[in-house]
Amino acid sequence: MAKRTLLVFLLLISATWTFAQNKEALAGKWLTASGDAQVLIYPAKGKFSGRIVWIKNPNDNSGKPETDDKNPDKTLAKRPLMGLEMLNGFSYTDDGVWEGGTIYDPKTGKSYSCKISMVNPNQLHVRGFVGISLLGRTETWSRVR
C-alpha cells in the first residue's frame, strides 16, 4: 500500500512539474520553416511574444539593413526587420497550445491570427489563419541549439 501511495504521489508531482515545464517550453530561439530567419520567443507581460534576431540575408542590394517595406503603414515600412516583433500576445492553454496571439508576415506585410503547438521539444507547428483555424497555413519551426 505504501509503495502504491508513493508511486501515485510521484506521478502527481511529475505531472505537475511537466505541466509547468510545458508552459515555458515555447521560450527560446526558433528557425523559421524557410530557414531565412530566427525568432526569439520570450515571455512578455504574462504572455509570449517573438522577435526576429537573425536574418539569412540581413542587407539589401545596396548594403543597407532590410526593412519592413511590405508593411502597408508607410511609417512602419522603414523600420528594420532585425529586431521586429512578429509574434505577439500568446497565452498557454491546458491542451498544450499557445493561442490568442498574432503573427506578422514581413514578406507580405500582413498580420494573421495564430496558434502555436509543440510537436516535440525541438519543433513547433505555427499556424497562421484568417477567421477560423481551418482556413490557414501551418509551418514547422525548429529550435536553434
Secondary structure, DSSP 8 states (H G I E B T S, - for coil): -HHHHHHHHHHHHHHHHHHHHHHHTT-EEEE-TTSSEEEEEEEETTEEEEEEEEESS-B-TTSSB-B-TT-SSTTTTTSBSTT-EEEEEEEE-TTSEEEEEEEEETTTTEEEEEEEEEEETTEEEEEEESSSTTSEEEEEEEE--
